[in-house]
Amino acid sequence: MPKKSSSIGDYLSLAIKLILILSILNAIYSQFWHIMSTNIFLLILMFVPQIFKKYKLKIPREFEWLLLVFVILTFFLGEIGGKIIPIFFGIATGMIGFMILLILYSSNQIKKNYFLIILFSFNFSVAIGFLIELAKFYLKLILGHELHTGIYAFTMMNMTYVIIGAAIASVFGYIYMKRKVKVFNRIVDKFKRTNPKLFTKTDSPEEILEIIKKGENAKTEFKSTLRVNLHTNELDRRLEYSVLKTLTALLNSNGGTLLIGVANNGKIIGIERDRFENNDRFNLHLMNLIKAKIGKKYLSFISFEQVLIEGKTVLKIDCRRSNEQVFLRPTPQDEEFYIRAGPSTIRISGSELIGYVGDRFRKEG
């Protein structure tokens, strides 16, 4: 099945590239320069995974389908695309700028700064838009097209629409970092899950050490291991169950952070003690547990980051506050509901559960 899925993805990517080339040729013939320049940019983006092979960059399938629909529409937009295309271009390049900053932040190469995120994504989009306009100008010179004063006005309008798109993308990025709108989170989280290696922290322990220094509380908990009992040095499924309870409780409460590989007293243990083949296998095993026992739809509320501290790896799991009640299912027939109460995870049921759900979720709906 994975091979079949991979081949479908390859055919889809090839189809998009061919359609982009046809659209570019058609745009040149019809002198729709805004469509041509945008599609050239998109074509370059489609080859990014091949250009940066060592990073194993992947474009999520949903993005490719969305791109395919857009490219097909450009055949029919014609002059109507004079406004739509540059706005879309501004949004797309602005989001790329945002992704660049997100990767740098996730790898601890920069600190989170909302103003910097907005400014960079906006300026990145405007700069790319200007380079495209410059390229269009010289292309017209090379092709021998007549240059008249109206081109200046057309270029300024084009850049105005790009700026509008860049502003929209900047707002998207800001809202994502503030974590207020679920749909934006899903888009970015999809990209992060498709390219986990880009978002893995490996050399900056300061943030984790600061969390450990503050200790466990309503939004923070430590777990020494995921599945190995350090007293018996044997696999203990009860430890997995304990981790899942904590994640469920954080989702049902106000969100928070779970550190695996850290003892209750703050000592760094490292997830290597769980004896997985590698850290990627560790992540995969935990994600499969979450899918099976909590539900795969809640993965969009959870992000994973591996941090190397003194030669030991700590897994930092950030959970966002869920907008609906989340149940842990230890068996297909059983459902358990957990919340955070101070530094503890507690199970509630019956009238207490009904009251909590009514107060916590229905008011938000």
C-alpha positions in Angstrom: 0.0 0.0 0.0 2.7 2.6 0.8 4.3 1.9 -2.6 1.0 2.5 -4.4 0.4 5.7 -2.5 3.9 6.9 -3.4 3.4 6.1 -7.1 0.1 8.1 -7.0 1.9 11.0 -5.5 4.7 10.8 -8.1 2.1 10.8 -11.0 0.3 13.7 -9.4 3.4 15.8 -9.1 4.3 15.0 -12.7 0.8 16.0 -13.9 1.0 19.3 -12.0 4.4 20.1 -13.6 3.2 19.3 -17.1 0.1 21.4 -16.6 2.2 24.2 -15.2 4.4 24.2 -18.3 1.3 24.2 -20.6 -0.2 27.0 -18.6 3.1 29.0 -18.9 3.2 28.6 -22.7 -0.5 29.5 -23.0 0.1 32.6 -20.8 3.0 33.7 -23.0 1.0 33.2 -26.1 -2.0 35.2 -24.7 0.4 37.7 -23.1 -1.1 37.1 -19.6 2.1 37.9 -17.9 0.7 37.8 -14.3 -0.4 34.1 -14.9 2.9 33.3 -16.5 5.1 34.7 -13.8 3.0 33.1 -11.0 3.1 29.7 -12.7 6.8 29.9 -13.3 7.2 30.5 -9.6 4.9 27.5 -8.7 6.9 25.3 -11.1 10.1 26.2 -9.3 8.4 25.3 -6.0 7.4 21.9 -7.3 11.1 21.1 -7.9 12.2 22.2 -4.4 12.0 18.7 -2.9 14.4 17.5 -5.7 16.7 20.5 -5.1 16.9 19.9 -1.4 17.0 16.2 -1.3 19.2 15.9 1.8 16.4 17.6 3.8 13.8 15.0 2.5 11.3 17.9 2.0 7.8 16.7 1.2 4.8 18.6 -0.1 1.6 17.4 1.5 -0.8 15.7 -0.9 -3.6 18.1 0.0 -1.4 21.0 -1.1 -0.7 19.4 -4.4 -4.4 18.8 -5.1 -5.1 22.5 -4.3 -2.3 23.6 -6.6 -3.6 21.4 -9.4 -7.1 22.9 -9.1 -5.6 26.4 -9.1 -3.4 25.7 -12.1 -6.3 24.3 -14.1 -8.4 27.4 -13.3 -5.6 29.7 -14.6 -6.5 28.4 -18.1 -9.9 30.0 -17.8 -9.2 33.1 -15.7 -7.7 35.2 -18.4 -8.0 38.9 -17.6 -10.1 38.1 -14.6 -7.0 36.7 -13.0 -5.4 40.2 -13.1 -6.6 40.6 -9.5 -7.0 37.1 -8.3 -3.6 35.8 -9.4 -1.4 38.4 -7.7 -3.4 38.2 -4.5 -3.0 34.5 -4.5 0.7 34.9 -5.2 1.1 37.3 -2.3 -0.6 34.8 0.0 1.4 31.9 -1.2 4.8 33.6 -1.0 3.9 35.2 2.4 3.1 31.7 3.7 6.4 30.4 2.4 8.1 33.2 4.3 6.2 32.2 7.4 7.2 28.6 6.9 10.8 29.6 6.7 10.6 31.4 10.0 8.6 28.6 11.6 11.4 26.1 10.6 14.0 28.4 12.1 12.0 28.9 15.3 11.3 25.1 15.6 15.0 24.4 15.3 15.8 27.1 17.9 17.7 29.2 15.4 15.5 32.2 16.3 13.3 33.2 19.2 9.5 33.6 18.8 8.7 37.2 17.9 5.3 38.0 16.6 6.4 41.3 15.0 9.3 39.6 13.3 7.1 36.9 11.9 4.7 39.4 10.4 7.5 41.7 9.1 9.5 38.8 7.5 6.6 37.0 5.8 5.3 40.3 4.5 8.6 41.6 3.2 9.5 38.1 1.8 6.3 38.2 -0.3 6.8 41.7 -1.5 10.4 41.1 -2.4 9.6 38.0 -4.4 6.8 39.9 -6.1 9.2 42.7 -7.1 11.7 40.2 -8.5 8.9 38.6 -10.6 7.9 42.1 -11.9 11.5 42.8 -12.7 11.8 39.5 -14.5 8.7 40.2 -16.5 10.1 43.6 -17.6 13.3 42.1 -18.9 11.4 39.2 -20.6 9.4 41.7 -22.5 12.6 43.5 -23.6 14.1 40.2 -24.8 10.9 39.3 -26.7 10.8 42.7 -28.3 7.5 43.8 -26.8 6.7 47.5 -26.9 7.1 49.2 -23.5 4.7 52.1 -22.8 3.8 54.2 -19.8 0.8 52.0 -19.0 3.1 49.2 -17.9 4.1 51.3 -14.9 0.5 51.6 -13.8 -0.1 47.9 -14.4 3.0 47.0 -12.4 2.0 49.2 -9.5 -1.5 47.7 -9.4 0.0 44.2 -9.6 2.3 45.0 -6.6 -0.7 46.4 -4.7 -2.5 43.1 -5.1 0.6 41.2 -4.0 0.9 43.4 -1.0 -2.8 42.7 -0.1 -2.0 38.9 -0.4 1.2 39.4 1.7 -0.8 41.1 4.4 -3.4 38.3 4.5 -0.6 35.7 4.8 1.1 37.7 7.6 -2.2 37.8 9.5 -2.5 34.0 9.0 0.9 33.5 10.4 0.2 35.7 13.4 -3.0 34.0 14.2 -1.3 30.6 13.9 1.4 31.6 16.4 -1.3 32.9 18.7 -3.2 29.6 18.2 -6.7 31.0 17.9 -8.1 29.5 14.7 -8.1 25.8 14.2 -8.2 25.7 10.4 -4.8 27.6 10.2 -3.3 25.3 12.8 -4.3 22.2 10.7 -2.7 23.6 7.6 0.6 24.3 9.2 0.5 21.1 11.4 0.0 19.1 8.2 3.2 20.5 6.8 5.0 19.9 10.0 3.9 16.3 10.3 4.9 15.7 6.6 8.3 17.1 7.2 9.2 16.2 10.8 12.9 16.5 10.3 12.6 20.2 9.6 10.9 20.8 12.9 13.1 18.7 15.2 15.1 20.6 17.8 18.5 19.0 18.4 20.9 21.5 19.9 19.1 24.1 22.0 18.1 22.9 25.5 17.5 26.3 27.1 13.7 26.2 26.6 13.4 22.7 28.1 15.7 23.5 31.0 13.6 26.5 31.8 10.4 24.3 31.7 12.1 21.8 34.0 13.2 24.5 36.4 9.6 25.7 36.9 8.5 22.1 37.7 5.2 20.3 37.1 2.0 22.2 37.3 -1.5 22.3 35.7 0.0 22.7 32.2 3.3 20.8 32.6 4.1 17.2 33.4 7.3 15.0 33.2 7.5 11.3 32.3 10.8 9.4 32.7 9.9 6.9 29.9 7.2 5.9 27.5 7.2 2.1 28.0 10.2 0.9 30.0 9.9 0.6 33.8 13.2 1.9 35.2 12.8 -0.2 38.3 12.4 -3.6 36.5 14.0 -2.5 33.2 11.2 -4.3 31.4 8.4 -3.1 29.1 5.4 -1.8 31.0 2.3 -0.9 29.1 0.9 0.9 32.1 3.5 3.7 31.4 2.1 4.2 27.9 -1.4 4.4 29.4 -0.2 7.0 31.9 1.2 9.1 29.0 -2.0 8.9 27.1 -4.0 9.9 30.2 -1.9 13.0 30.5 -2.3 14.0 26.9 -6.1 13.5 27.1 -6.2 15.6 30.2 -4.2 18.4 28.6 -6.5 18.4 25.6 -9.6 18.5 27.8 -8.2 21.3 30.0 -6.2 24.3 29.0 -3.5 22.6 26.9 0.1 22.3 28.1 3.4 20.5 27.7 4.4 16.9 28.4 8.2 16.1 28.6 9.1 12.5 28.1 12.6 11.6 29.2 12.5 13.7 32.3 12.0 12.3 35.8 9.6 13.9 38.3 12.6 15.5 40.1 13.8 17.1 36.9 16.6 14.7 36.1 17.2 14.1 32.4 16.7 10.4 31.6 16.4 10.5 27.8 13.9 8.6 25.6 16.8 6.3 24.6 16.0 4.3 27.7 12.8 3.1 25.9 15.0 1.0 23.7 13.5 2.0 20.3 15.6 1.4 17.1 15.8 5.2 16.7 14.0 8.3 17.8 11.9 8.3 14.7 10.5 4.9 15.7 9.8 6.4 19.1 7.7 9.2 17.6 5.9 6.8 15.2 5.0 4.4 18.1 3.6 7.2 20.2 1.6 8.7 17.3 0.1 5.2 16.6 -0.9 5.0 20.2 -2.6 8.4 20.0 -4.4 7.4 16.9 -5.6 4.1 18.3 -6.5 5.2 21.9 -7.4 8.9 21.6 -8.2 9.5 17.9 -6.2 10.5 14.9 -8.2 13.7 14.4 -6.6 15.1 17.6 -3.1 14.8 16.2 -3.7 18.3 14.8 -3.8 19.6 18.4 -0.5 17.9 19.3 3.1 18.7 18.1 6.3 16.8 18.8 9.8 18.2 19.2 13.0 16.3 20.1 15.6 18.2 22.1 19.1 17.0 22.7 20.4 17.8 26.2 23.8 16.6 27.3 23.7 13.7 24.8 20.2 12.6 25.9 17.0 13.2 23.9 13.9 14.7 25.5 10.6 14.6 23.7 8.6 17.8 24.1 4.9 17.4 23.4 2.8 20.5 23.2 -1.0 20.0 23.4 -3.5 22.7 22.5 -6.8 23.1 24.2 -9.4 21.0 22.4 -12.7 22.6 21.3 -14.5 19.3 22.0 -14.4 16.7 24.7 -11.6 14.0 24.2 -12.0 10.5 25.5 -9.3 7.9 26.1 -10.2 4.5 24.9 -8.1 1.8 26.6 -10.3 -0.8 24.9 -12.8 -0.3 22.0 -15.7 -0.7 24.5 -14.4 1.7 27.2 -14.2 5.5 27.3 -12.4 7.5 30.0 -12.4 11.2 30.5 -9.4 13.0 32.1 -8.7 16.6 33.1 -5.8 18.4 34.8 -6.2 19.4 38.5 -3.1 21.3 39.5 0.0 19.1 38.7 -2.2 15.9 38.6 -4.3 14.1 36.0 -7.6 13.0 37.4 -10.5 11.0 35.9 -14.0 12.3 36.2 -17.3 10.6 35.3 -21.1 10.7 36.0 -22.6 14.0 37.0 -19.1 15.5 37.5 -18.3 14.8 33.9 -21.7 16.2 32.7 -21.1 19.4 34.6 -17.5 19.8 33.4 -18.5 19.2 29.7 -21.4 21.7 30.0 -19.2 24.3 31.5 -16.0 23.8 29.5 -17.3 22.9 26.0 -20.9 24.0 25.5 -20.2 27.6 26.4 -17.5 27.7 23.8 -19.8 26.3 21.1 
